[in-house]
Amino acid sequence: MRSRKSSKPEQLPLTWEVQGLMAGVDEAGRGPLAGPVVAAAVILDDAQPIQGLADSKQLTERTRERLFEEIRAKALCYAIAEASVEEIDRLNILQATMLAMRRAVEGLRLKPAKVLVDGNRLPVLKVAAEAIVQGDAKVPAISAASILAKVHRDRLCLQLHELHPQYGFDEHKGYSTPDHLAALQAHGACLAHRRSFAPVRAVLDPPA
């Protein structure tokens, strides 16, 4: 049965009551003004523990890159999925994030018995699932998913920078920094920008 309640730290051991494989899920890129939102799902291998897993935001870029390769090498399976800028603008960012998460889970080579998702909301899944607030700092599989999603999206932003160097995507990764907002004012929006986000919409349709 799917639970829609957030778990407290002392409740975490209860998630192991479900027999079989457990997948962790997290996303990257809900807040930026540009680029897709990315989600990852990971089933770790207990026989090959990975040291240093943590919330990707708390790790240095170098550490994330190292762990990204180690997770891909040691995990039983993993999947990385996206929801496009067009889907974000059509569905809204929350629903697009849920879509990316569902795609990541469905992309796993092995079917998990339970899915643990970072945050307080769940995508629609065909397996048991539980939302865990701050799960990326509490559950190793969610931490691993956080790292995969973050590194994958950062690499996408480097590709965007090559196509649109005037915006500085390599530095701000699409977030609404002063430099990014100034670039939007100077150059307008590119195809990678999310039209439904207010700062982009203001540039496309300035007030009279």
Secondary structure as UniProt FT lines:
FT   HELIX           9..17
FT   STRAND          22..28
FT   STRAND          37..43
FT   TURN            46..47
FT   TURN            51..52
FT   HELIX           56..58
FT   HELIX           61..74
FT   STRAND          77..83
FT   HELIX           85..91
FT   HELIX           93..106
FT   STRAND          114..118
FT   STRAND          128..132
FT   TURN            133..134
FT   HELIX           135..137
FT   HELIX           140..163
FT   HELIX           165..167
FT   HELIX           169..172
FT   TURN            173..174
FT   HELIX           178..187
FT   TURN            191..192
FT   TURN            195..196
FT   HELIX           198..204
//
